[in-house]
């Protein structure tokens, strides 16, 4: 570790509650990728010491984009009829944007559901076999059907519910106001165009009217839940009562009622849903976080409270969506003054990459809270200032959750122009390398405070050195994305989604008791480490899922020598023995 990272670890340690843990876990660390050969590899820690016993480890690939598994092609993007959609060059669209990959046990069978973060999006249900040593092999695969909801939109990270269902996401939904106000197709963000392929429309020849007919904006941007039956049938649902934001992932607490929903992008918020009934996410109350800052040191610290956004029932929200409700059915609008003030009876909103003055039309409060959740939360005074909010995981040993912030920037910075019209709750210095916060929970699983436990450290490396081009310390995190925790082993796993911060994205193991951190996985050029996720005991074995998204696709495209190397990976580090302490 560098001196700066050691100092940072010491700072983190000073604010963590020290707890006696039952288990011992230490990964054999790997070096950073220093040469071209290493920068093309996917490599994991070769071993770990688990409760005094050395366990050999490796990265095992379950599937890569385009693999034929049984009768299915893993990662093929399909339309409403099940036909594979076309790419711009006329070829069948095979996604390289693999994200969260779950493990789900149903009876005596084991399944995996994988996200493909595309437009249209896809989830693939894959049956797995497991041998006596815990090695997993893909047997068959098929897409999960989302036709009842107009398809699936940009599924990002996810989790597994306490009752054993796959809990997914839809990230970066479109701005409904912009689409409704557009007078030409060119005024619509072209990011949205590929989705119309789901309805059989060609983005290259469509008109604005055809786009609007094929694209119902409010259908997308929700947590998703997939239930797998004993016969291998997957049933999908969108959990409309949890609200519509750029869902990075939803995560259910052990009470089976409280759900945290992280929101990715600029000027975003953290949301908490409390279901009416345990294990049933179809109705409940939604809340948005309010940050009351207690320190501006580093990434900042705060007391946390929650603003009530009201109660909703899933079926009522879906009915409103399918009836064709639009932005201007919900809101009246007015111009915001340069100083961020609004006319009388209007409230300021700073979400959606714009500063707005809005007024909810009578009787539309519940609909507004669920289909324009970020706008409504901002109007109600919630903190909608976070930048690049990413993954969430639960630590039962500390009674807390961890929340990754890929960057500490923009609305989080003091006196930021992003705060015009808002309360400017977060006032800290920019850190382009990001941070991971710990949010302490009360007895009802409600977060009450937030402190950073590890922060990236900006760095400058001299031209001509092996480290040149990396802008975050190579011995620390860069742009943390998704996180997972190993209960009983004081180990937080942190995956990266970084560009110039680190040339090669890695996964870290951070010891929450000692503050030390080890690099345990490195990915090829231009990749993202998506959704590391820990499974303590799957039929007597433990697994750390590790997914490699778009190799050579986010940067270093010129390094690609073989097109096959650009295919995404889903796999796992392990197998471990079951870790159930």
Backbone torsions as a table, in degrees:
resi	resn	phi	psi	omega
1	UNK	NA	142.8	174.7
2	UNK	-71.1	162.3	178.4
3	UNK	-59.0	-40.9	-178.9
4	UNK	-63.8	-39.3	179.7
5	UNK	-68.5	-37.3	177.4
6	UNK	-62.6	-42.2	177.9
7	UNK	-63.4	-39.7	179.0
8	UNK	-65.2	-41.9	178.7
9	UNK	-61.8	-39.0	178.4
10	UNK	-64.2	-38.7	176.3
11	UNK	-62.9	-44.9	179.3
12	UNK	-60.6	-42.5	-177.4
13	UNK	-62.0	-35.4	-175.5
14	UNK	-67.6	-19.2	-177.8
15	UNK	-109.6	1.7	177.8
16	UNK	-93.4	140.9	172.1
17	UNK	-71.0	125.3	-179.6
18	UNK	-82.9	127.4	-174.4
19	UNK	-128.9	146.1	174.0
20	UNK	-77.5	124.2	-179.1
21	UNK	-110.1	148.7	-174.7
22	UNK	-81.0	-31.5	-169.7
23	UNK	-106.7	156.6	175.2
24	UNK	-115.4	127.8	177.9
25	UNK	-142.8	124.7	178.0
26	UNK	-140.7	117.2	177.4
27	UNK	-79.2	146.8	168.4
28	UNK	-77.0	115.2	-173.1
29	UNK	-73.4	157.5	175.2
30	UNK	-114.1	154.2	-179.9
31	UNK	-78.2	163.3	173.5
32	UNK	-70.4	152.5	-176.5
33	UNK	-73.2	106.7	-171.2
34	UNK	-101.8	-13.5	179.8
35	UNK	-134.5	172.3	-173.9
36	UNK	-59.2	-41.7	-178.8
37	UNK	-61.9	-44.7	-179.4
38	UNK	-67.5	-31.5	-177.9
39	UNK	-75.1	-7.4	176.7
40	UNK	-101.9	-0.5	-172.9
41	UNK	-99.3	153.6	163.6
42	UNK	-108.4	112.8	-172.7
43	UNK	-138.2	139.3	-179.8
44	UNK	-115.9	168.1	171.2
45	UNK	-53.3	134.4	-176.6
46	UNK	-78.0	-14.7	-177.6
47	UNK	-166.1	168.3	173.6
48	UNK	-145.4	148.9	172.1
49	UNK	-93.4	116.5	-178.9
50	UNK	-117.3	111.7	-179.3
51	UNK	49.9	44.7	175.5
52	UNK	84.7	-1.9	-177.4
53	UNK	-114.8	132.4	177.7
54	UNK	-78.0	128.2	-179.1
55	UNK	-115.9	120.3	176.9
56	UNK	-69.7	141.3	-178.5
57	UNK	-129.6	158.0	172.9
58	UNK	-158.6	162.6	171.6
59	UNK	-90.0	118.8	-179.5
60	UNK	-107.1	126.8	-179.4
61	UNK	-87.8	123.3	174.3
62	UNK	-84.6	-41.2	-177.4
63	UNK	-162.6	156.7	171.0
64	UNK	-129.6	152.6	-177.0
65	UNK	-49.7	131.9	178.4
66	UNK	88.5	-5.1	178.1
67	UNK	-62.5	135.8	171.3
68	UNK	-85.6	116.7	-178.8
69	UNK	-124.0	108.8	-171.5
70	UNK	63.7	-125.7	179.3
71	UNK	-95.8	-1.2	-174.7
72	UNK	-108.2	157.6	174.8
73	UNK	-109.8	112.8	-173.1
74	UNK	-69.3	118.0	178.1
75	UNK	100.1	-1.6	175.9
76	UNK	-68.9	133.6	179.8
77	UNK	-91.7	127.8	-172.9
78	UNK	-118.2	159.1	178.1
79	UNK	-96.1	-171.7	-177.5
80	UNK	-56.8	-32.4	-177.3
81	UNK	-86.1	-7.5	-176.6
82	UNK	95.5	-2.9	177.7
83	UNK	-76.5	147.6	179.1
84	UNK	-73.5	129.6	179.9
85	UNK	-76.2	164.8	-176.1
86	UNK	-100.7	146.0	169.8
87	UNK	-80.8	173.2	-178.1
88	UNK	-59.6	-30.3	-178.9
89	UNK	-86.0	4.9	178.2
90	UNK	90.8	-6.0	178.6
91	UNK	-80.4	162.4	176.0
92	UNK	-67.5	136.9	-175.1
93	UNK	-81.0	114.8	175.6
94	UNK	-115.8	118.2	-174.6
95	UNK	-76.9	138.4	171.7
96	UNK	-104.7	10.3	-174.2
97	UNK	-101.7	52.8	177.5
98	UNK	-65.0	137.1	176.3
99	UNK	-128.7	-134.8	-170.9
100	UNK	-50.0	135.1	177.9
101	UNK	-131.4	116.0	-175.0
102	UNK	-96.5	164.8	166.8
103	UNK	-120.2	126.5	-176.3
104	UNK	-133.3	124.1	177.3
105	UNK	-95.1	127.2	178.4
106	UNK	-129.9	107.5	-175.7
107	UNK	62.0	-127.8	179.3
108	UNK	-98.0	15.0	-179.8
109	UNK	-113.9	154.1	179.9
110	UNK	-122.0	132.0	-178.5
111	UNK	-126.8	160.9	171.5
112	UNK	-131.0	140.3	171.9
113	UNK	-118.6	126.3	-177.9
114	UNK	-115.5	138.7	175.8
115	UNK	-89.3	145.6	169.5
116	UNK	-124.2	110.9	-167.8
117	UNK	-80.8	70.0	-172.5
118	UNK	-132.4	-178.3	178.4
119	UNK	-133.6	105.4	-1.7
120	UNK	-67.7	152.0	177.1
121	UNK	-80.5	174.4	178.1
122	UNK	-150.3	149.9	164.9
123	UNK	-125.4	138.1	176.9
124	UNK	-116.6	128.5	175.1
125	UNK	-92.5	118.5	-176.4
126	UNK	-120.2	125.6	173.5
127	UNK	-81.4	137.5	-178.1
128	UNK	-117.6	150.1	167.7
129	UNK	-106.8	151.5	-178.0
130	UNK	-131.6	122.1	-179.7
131	UNK	-88.1	-179.0	-173.8
132	UNK	-64.4	-26.1	179.6
133	UNK	-88.6	-0.6	178.8
134	UNK	93.4	0.7	179.1
135	UNK	-70.2	138.1	-176.5
136	UNK	-109.4	142.5	178.5
137	UNK	-136.5	136.7	177.5
138	UNK	-76.2	132.6	-176.5
139	UNK	-106.1	-45.3	-178.8
140	UNK	-153.8	159.0	179.8
141	UNK	-148.6	150.7	178.0
142	UNK	-157.4	151.4	-179.8
143	UNK	-73.0	149.1	173.3
144	UNK	-84.6	135.1	-174.3
145	UNK	-85.5	117.5	175.7
146	UNK	-113.6	22.3	-175.1
147	UNK	-64.3	-26.3	178.7
148	UNK	-66.2	-13.5	-175.9
149	UNK	-120.6	17.9	-178.2
150	UNK	72.1	24.9	178.7
151	UNK	92.0	-177.7	-176.4
152	UNK	-116.1	139.6	-173.5
153	UNK	-117.8	117.6	168.7
154	UNK	41.7	61.2	178.9
155	UNK	-70.2	124.5	-174.2
156	UNK	-103.5	-113.1	-176.4
157	UNK	-88.3	-176.6	-177.8
158	UNK	-170.8	-172.1	179.8
159	UNK	-154.2	-178.8	174.2
160	UNK	-119.7	130.3	-178.0
161	UNK	-71.6	159.5	176.4
162	UNK	-59.3	-21.9	179.8
163	UNK	-96.2	10.4	168.4
164	UNK	87.7	22.7	175.0
165	UNK	-103.8	159.0	177.6
166	UNK	-83.2	128.0	-173.9
167	UNK	-118.9	104.6	-171.8
168	UNK	-110.3	-158.5	-167.8
169	UNK	-154.7	166.0	170.8
170	UNK	-137.5	117.3	-172.0
171	UNK	-101.9	155.0	172.9
172	UNK	52.5	56.3	175.6
173	UNK	-66.2	157.6	-175.4
174	UNK	-71.0	157.9	175.8
175	UNK	-80.9	107.0	-176.2
176	UNK	-64.0	-33.7	179.4
177	UNK	-63.7	-45.0	-178.0
178	UNK	-64.2	-39.8	-178.6
179	UNK	-69.6	-40.7	179.8
180	UNK	-68.6	-33.2	-177.1
181	UNK	-83.3	-13.8	-175.3
182	UNK	-63.1	140.2	175.4
183	UNK	-108.9	-12.4	174.2
184	UNK	-137.2	157.7	178.8
185	UNK	-61.9	-32.4	-178.8
186	UNK	-64.5	-19.9	177.9
187	UNK	-81.4	-7.1	177.0
188	UNK	-93.2	132.6	179.1
189	UNK	-56.2	123.4	-176.7
190	UNK	-65.8	-14.5	174.3
191	UNK	-55.7	-29.4	-177.1
192	UNK	-81.5	-19.2	-171.4
193	UNK	-56.4	-46.4	-172.9
194	UNK	-60.4	-20.4	-177.1
195	UNK	-63.6	-28.8	-175.5
196	UNK	-67.1	-14.1	175.3
197	UNK	-60.3	-25.4	178.5
198	UNK	-60.7	-33.0	-179.7
199	UNK	-97.2	14.3	175.9
200	UNK	83.0	13.8	-177.4
201	UNK	-95.8	143.5	177.7
202	UNK	-92.9	115.5	-179.1
203	UNK	-59.3	-25.9	-176.1
204	UNK	-74.2	-21.2	-175.4
205	UNK	-120.7	0.1	-173.6
206	UNK	-73.9	157.9	172.1
207	UNK	-100.3	170.8	176.8
208	UNK	-61.2	-43.3	179.8
209	UNK	-63.3	-40.8	179.3
210	UNK	-65.5	-39.4	177.4
211	UNK	-60.3	-48.8	-178.3
212	UNK	-62.9	-36.0	179.2
213	UNK	-67.1	-30.9	-177.1
214	UNK	-92.3	-13.7	-170.4
215	UNK	-127.3	99.8	175.0
216	UNK	-92.1	103.9	-170.5
217	UNK	-53.9	-40.8	-173.4
218	UNK	-78.8	2.0	174.1
219	UNK	-76.8	-14.3	-167.6
220	UNK	-124.6	141.4	177.0
221	UNK	120.2	33.2	-173.4
222	UNK	-125.7	157.9	164.9
223	UNK	-61.6	144.8	178.6
224	UNK	-121.0	148.4	178.2
225	UNK	-130.4	131.3	179.6
226	UNK	-121.4	124.8	178.5
227	UNK	-106.5	129.0	179.3
228	UNK	-104.8	124.2	-179.0
229	UNK	-85.5	169.8	-177.9
230	UNK	-60.9	-27.4	-179.7
231	UNK	-88.4	6.5	178.4
232	UNK	87.1	7.4	177.1
233	UNK	-80.1	132.6	179.2
234	UNK	-106.2	128.0	178.5
235	UNK	-114.4	123.4	-176.3
236	UNK	-98.3	150.6	173.6
237	UNK	-143.5	150.9	168.6
238	UNK	-109.5	130.0	-173.8
239	UNK	-93.3	80.1	-173.3
240	UNK	-64.3	-26.4	-178.4
241	UNK	-70.2	-14.2	-179.4
242	UNK	-87.0	-5.2	175.6
243	UNK	96.0	163.3	-175.4
244	UNK	-117.0	110.5	176.0
245	UNK	-142.8	-172.1	173.4
246	UNK	-82.5	78.6	-170.0
247	UNK	-66.2	113.8	169.9
248	UNK	-75.6	-55.0	171.8
249	UNK	-164.0	152.4	170.0
250	UNK	-103.4	148.1	-176.6
251	UNK	-140.8	124.6	-176.8
252	UNK	-93.3	133.0	176.7
253	UNK	-78.1	166.4	-177.2
254	UNK	-61.8	-19.1	177.4
255	UNK	-72.9	-6.8	179.1
256	UNK	64.0	15.3	178.3
257	UNK	-123.7	-37.7	-175.9
258	UNK	-87.3	128.5	-178.0
259	UNK	-128.9	130.4	171.8
260	UNK	-99.2	137.7	-179.9
261	UNK	-125.6	115.9	178.0
262	UNK	-90.5	154.9	-167.4
263	UNK	-131.1	116.9	-172.6
264	UNK	-96.6	144.5	176.8
265	UNK	132.0	-156.4	178.5
266	UNK	-108.2	137.8	-174.7
267	UNK	53.5	66.9	-179.5
268	UNK	-123.3	172.9	-176.4
269	UNK	-132.3	171.9	172.9
270	UNK	-108.0	136.3	-174.3
271	UNK	-123.8	148.6	179.3
272	UNK	-129.6	129.5	177.8
273	UNK	-114.3	137.5	175.5
274	UNK	-122.0	111.7	-176.6
275	UNK	-72.3	151.9	176.5
276	UNK	-66.7	-35.9	-177.0
277	UNK	-129.6	140.3	177.9
278	UNK	-60.7	135.1	177.2
279	UNK	76.9	8.5	-177.3
280	UNK	-134.1	109.7	-173.8
281	UNK	-99.5	19.3	-176.0
282	UNK	-84.9	-11.5	180.0
283	UNK	-155.2	143.5	178.3
284	UNK	166.4	-173.1	-176.7
285	UNK	-107.8	143.4	-176.7
286	UNK	-114.1	142.3	-178.7
287	UNK	-133.8	152.4	176.8
288	UNK	-121.5	141.2	-175.1
289	UNK	-70.6	141.0	170.8
290	UNK	-117.0	122.1	-177.3
291	UNK	-96.8	119.1	174.4
292	UNK	-112.2	102.1	-167.3
293	UNK	-67.6	135.3	177.4
294	UNK	-114.6	-13.9	177.7
295	UNK	-156.3	143.2	174.3
296	UNK	-106.7	11.1	178.4
297	UNK	-70.0	134.9	179.1
298	UNK	56.2	-128.6	-179.3
299	UNK	-81.5	1.3	175.5
300	UNK	88.9	158.7	175.7
301	UNK	-137.8	157.2	-174.0
302	UNK	-157.2	155.7	160.2
303	UNK	-83.4	146.3	-175.5
304	UNK	-119.0	134.2	171.6
305	UNK	-133.2	177.7	-171.3
306	UNK	-133.0	131.8	179.0
307	UNK	-98.3	126.0	-176.2
308	UNK	-75.3	121.0	177.4
309	UNK	-100.3	4.3	174.6
310	UNK	99.8	171.4	-177.6
311	UNK	-99.3	147.7	177.0
312	UNK	-150.3	157.1	176.1
313	UNK	-114.8	131.3	-175.1
314	UNK	-51.8	-47.1	-175.5
315	UNK	-63.9	-32.9	178.9
316	UNK	-67.8	-40.3	179.6
317	UNK	-68.8	-43.0	178.9
318	UNK	-63.1	-37.8	177.7
319	UNK	-61.3	-42.6	178.9
320	UNK	-64.2	-40.8	179.6
321	UNK	-62.9	-48.0	-176.0
322	UNK	-73.9	-16.6	174.8
323	UNK	-77.7	-10.0	176.9
324	UNK	95.3	19.8	179.6
325	UNK	-56.2	141.1	-177.9
326	UNK	-126.7	171.1	-175.4
327	UNK	-55.2	-47.4	-174.6
328	UNK	-79.3	-3.5	167.1
329	UNK	-78.1	-23.8	-173.2
330	UNK	-97.1	-39.5	-171.0
331	UNK	-123.3	148.9	157.0
332	UNK	-97.0	150.4	-177.1
333	UNK	-125.8	157.5	174.6
334	UNK	-149.9	163.9	-179.8
335	UNK	-80.1	141.3	176.1
336	UNK	-88.9	137.0	176.8
337	UNK	-71.0	162.3	-178.1
338	UNK	-60.2	-26.7	180.0
339	UNK	-87.5	5.1	176.7
340	UNK	88.4	7.2	178.8
341	UNK	-89.1	156.7	-179.2
342	UNK	-119.6	158.4	175.0
343	UNK	-61.3	163.8	177.7
344	UNK	-55.8	139.9	178.8
345	UNK	76.5	-0.2	175.2
346	UNK	-108.7	149.7	180.0
347	UNK	-119.2	148.2	-178.1
348	UNK	-80.1	144.2	171.5
349	UNK	-132.7	135.4	-179.0
350	UNK	-119.7	12.4	174.6
351	UNK	-84.1	-178.0	174.1
352	UNK	62.0	28.5	177.1
353	UNK	58.4	28.2	175.2
354	UNK	-154.0	156.3	176.1
355	UNK	-102.4	122.4	-170.9
356	UNK	-132.2	155.3	167.4
357	UNK	-112.7	121.0	-172.9
358	UNK	-130.1	152.5	171.8
359	UNK	-137.6	126.3	179.9
360	UNK	-75.3	131.7	178.1
361	UNK	-68.8	149.3	-176.6
362	UNK	-53.6	132.9	176.6
363	UNK	83.6	-1.6	-176.3
364	UNK	-104.7	11.4	-175.9
365	UNK	-60.8	-45.8	-177.8
366	UNK	-65.9	-43.8	177.8
367	UNK	-62.1	-44.5	178.9
368	UNK	-57.9	-41.4	-176.7
369	UNK	-66.3	-22.4	-175.9
370	UNK	-107.6	-28.5	179.7
371	UNK	-103.5	-15.9	173.3
372	UNK	-129.8	55.7	-169.4
373	UNK	-62.1	-45.6	-177.2
374	UNK	-67.7	-43.2	177.2
375	UNK	-59.6	-47.4	-176.7
376	UNK	-64.5	-42.1	179.6
377	UNK	-62.2	-40.8	178.0
378	UNK	-62.6	-42.2	177.5
379	UNK	-60.7	-33.4	-177.7
380	UNK	-83.3	-0.3	175.7
381	UNK	96.6	9.9	177.5
382	UNK	-70.5	165.1	179.6
383	UNK	-85.9	103.8	179.6
384	UNK	-115.2	65.8	-173.3
385	UNK	-132.8	-2.0	-175.9
386	UNK	-71.0	154.8	179.7
387	UNK	-124.3	120.8	176.5
388	UNK	58.5	52.7	173.7
389	UNK	-69.5	134.6	-173.7
390	UNK	-123.8	-121.6	-168.0
391	UNK	-81.4	163.9	178.9
392	UNK	-132.4	143.3	168.5
393	UNK	-148.7	161.9	-174.7
394	UNK	-108.0	136.5	175.7
395	UNK	-114.3	100.2	-179.9
396	UNK	-70.6	-19.0	-179.9
397	UNK	-72.5	-33.2	179.1
398	UNK	-103.3	-9.1	-174.4
399	UNK	64.6	50.8	-174.8
400	UNK	-149.8	169.4	169.1
401	UNK	-120.2	153.5	173.2
402	UNK	-106.5	142.6	-178.1
403	UNK	-133.3	120.2	-179.8
404	UNK	-87.8	137.9	174.9
405	UNK	-121.9	107.5	-172.5
406	UNK	-62.8	-34.8	172.5
407	UNK	-135.5	147.0	168.7
408	UNK	-107.0	97.8	-169.8
409	UNK	-161.3	177.5	174.4
410	UNK	52.8	-113.1	-175.6
411	UNK	-61.5	-18.2	178.1
412	UNK	-81.7	-16.9	-178.5
413	UNK	-77.8	147.5	176.3
414	UNK	-64.2	136.7	177.0
415	UNK	57.7	38.7	178.3
416	UNK	-79.8	143.9	176.0
417	UNK	-65.2	-19.5	177.5
418	UNK	-67.1	-16.8	-175.8
419	UNK	-91.2	-0.6	-178.3
420	UNK	-59.7	121.9	-177.5
421	UNK	94.1	-12.2	-179.3
422	UNK	-105.8	179.1	-176.2
423	UNK	-79.7	-11.9	-176.8
424	UNK	54.5	55.9	-178.1
425	UNK	-72.9	-38.1	-176.4
426	UNK	-99.8	126.9	-174.9
427	UNK	-140.5	81.0	-177.5
428	UNK	-130.5	172.2	178.9
429	UNK	-80.2	149.4	179.0
430	UNK	-65.0	138.1	170.4
431	UNK	-138.1	100.7	-177.1
432	UNK	-68.0	-11.3	-179.7
433	UNK	-90.4	-12.2	172.4
434	UNK	87.4	-178.4	-176.2
435	UNK	-158.4	162.4	171.3
436	UNK	-121.2	126.9	179.1
437	UNK	-100.1	152.0	167.5
438	UNK	-109.9	127.0	178.1
439	UNK	-109.6	116.0	180.0
440	UNK	-74.0	140.5	-177.7
441	UNK	-109.2	148.4	171.6
442	UNK	-88.3	-171.7	-175.2
443	UNK	-67.4	-15.6	177.8
444	UNK	-101.4	17.2	179.0
445	UNK	65.2	25.5	177.0
446	UNK	-98.9	129.5	-179.5
447	UNK	-67.4	138.4	-177.1
448	UNK	-124.2	-14.6	179.6
449	UNK	-157.1	161.5	179.6
450	UNK	-141.5	132.4	175.1
451	UNK	-139.3	148.7	174.9
452	UNK	-77.6	138.3	176.7
453	UNK	-106.6	-25.2	174.5
454	UNK	-152.4	139.2	-178.6
455	UNK	-130.0	144.5	172.0
456	UNK	-71.1	158.4	-176.7
457	UNK	-124.4	112.0	176.2
458	UNK	-56.2	144.6	-176.2
459	UNK	-143.7	155.2	173.3
460	UNK	-124.4	122.7	178.5
461	UNK	-113.3	140.2	-173.9
462	UNK	-67.4	142.7	174.5
463	UNK	-57.4	142.9	178.0
464	UNK	88.8	-9.6	176.4
465	UNK	-90.9	159.1	177.9
466	UNK	-59.0	-26.1	-177.3
467	UNK	-84.8	-9.8	-174.3
468	UNK	-55.8	140.1	179.7
469	UNK	98.9	-17.8	175.1
470	UNK	-87.8	130.3	-176.4
471	UNK	-108.2	0.4	172.3
472	UNK	-122.5	146.3	-178.4
473	UNK	-50.6	127.7	-177.2
474	UNK	-68.8	-16.6	177.5
475	UNK	-95.8	13.2	178.1
476	UNK	-139.1	178.9	-176.9
477	UNK	-73.3	153.7	171.7
478	UNK	-136.8	116.4	176.8
479	UNK	53.6	65.9	178.9
480	UNK	-59.5	138.0	-175.4
481	UNK	-113.1	-84.1	-180.0
482	UNK	-112.3	153.0	-172.1
483	UNK	-133.7	153.6	174.5
484	UNK	-149.3	153.7	-173.5
485	UNK	-122.8	141.6	177.4
486	UNK	-99.5	98.9	-176.4
487	UNK	-57.7	137.4	178.0
488	UNK	82.1	-4.5	-177.4
489	UNK	-126.5	18.4	174.8
490	UNK	38.9	43.2	-176.9
491	UNK	-126.4	119.9	174.6
492	UNK	-103.2	125.5	178.0
493	UNK	-96.7	130.2	-176.1
494	UNK	-124.4	118.6	175.4
495	UNK	-98.9	151.5	-177.1
496	UNK	-107.7	149.2	165.6
497	UNK	-132.3	88.2	-169.9
498	UNK	-130.8	149.8	176.7
499	UNK	-104.5	-89.6	-178.7
500	UNK	-78.6	-15.6	-179.9
501	UNK	-57.9	-55.9	170.9
502	UNK	-128.5	132.4	179.8
503	UNK	-64.5	-35.2	177.6
504	UNK	-116.3	121.8	179.9
505	UNK	-69.6	143.3	-177.8
506	UNK	-133.8	170.6	171.1
507	UNK	-117.8	137.2	-177.8
508	UNK	-115.1	152.4	167.9
509	UNK	-111.5	116.7	-176.9
510	UNK	-109.6	122.4	179.6
511	UNK	-84.6	113.5	-174.7
512	UNK	-75.0	-8.8	177.7
513	UNK	-93.1	-40.4	-175.8
514	UNK	-102.4	-18.6	-177.5
515	UNK	81.3	4.4	178.1
516	UNK	-82.2	157.9	-174.6
517	UNK	-143.4	134.1	-179.7
518	UNK	-125.5	140.9	175.3
519	UNK	-79.6	125.3	-174.7
520	UNK	-123.7	-4.8	179.8
521	UNK	-157.5	137.4	178.5
522	UNK	-131.8	144.0	-172.9
523	UNK	-119.7	163.3	-178.1
524	UNK	-66.8	167.5	174.7
525	UNK	-42.5	138.6	168.8
526	UNK	69.7	13.1	-177.3
527	UNK	-94.1	169.0	169.3
528	UNK	-126.4	136.5	174.7
529	UNK	-87.1	100.5	-173.7
530	UNK	-96.6	129.6	165.0
531	UNK	55.7	57.3	166.4
532	UNK	-59.4	138.6	-176.1
533	UNK	-149.9	134.4	-173.0
534	UNK	-102.1	136.3	174.5
535	UNK	-122.4	113.5	-174.1
536	UNK	-70.8	-36.1	-173.8
537	UNK	-154.2	102.5	173.3
538	UNK	-116.6	95.5	-178.2
539	UNK	55.7	42.6	174.7
540	UNK	91.6	6.7	-179.5
541	UNK	-134.5	150.0	175.1
542	UNK	-105.2	150.3	-178.1
543	UNK	-141.5	138.3	170.0
544	UNK	-110.3	105.0	-179.5
545	UNK	-67.1	142.5	-179.6
546	UNK	-145.3	118.5	-175.6
547	UNK	-116.8	139.4	179.7
548	UNK	-115.4	112.3	-177.1
549	UNK	-97.1	143.5	175.1
550	UNK	34.5	62.8	174.1
551	UNK	-53.7	138.3	179.9
552	UNK	61.7	17.5	-174.0
553	UNK	-107.3	-24.7	-177.4
554	UNK	-94.7	-25.6	176.2
555	UNK	-161.4	171.6	174.8
556	UNK	56.8	34.3	177.9
557	UNK	-58.5	-29.5	-178.3
558	UNK	-70.6	-13.2	179.9
559	UNK	-83.6	-10.1	-176.3
560	UNK	-68.7	119.3	179.9
561	UNK	-100.2	-32.7	-178.2
562	UNK	-128.7	121.7	-179.1
563	UNK	-53.0	-28.8	179.8
564	UNK	-64.7	-24.3	-179.5
565	UNK	-71.4	-13.5	-179.7
566	UNK	-83.6	-4.0	-180.0
567	UNK	-71.8	139.3	179.0
568	UNK	-70.8	160.1	177.8
569	UNK	-120.3	144.1	160.0
570	UNK	-122.3	133.4	-178.6
571	UNK	-164.6	-163.4	-177.2
572	UNK	-150.4	152.8	170.8
573	UNK	-97.4	127.2	-177.9
574	UNK	149.9	-145.7	-12.2
575	UNK	-71.1	149.6	173.7
576	UNK	-96.6	163.6	162.7
577	UNK	-67.7	160.1	175.7
578	UNK	-60.7	130.0	180.0
579	UNK	-113.6	95.3	-169.9
580	UNK	-118.2	19.4	179.5
581	UNK	-72.5	NA	NA
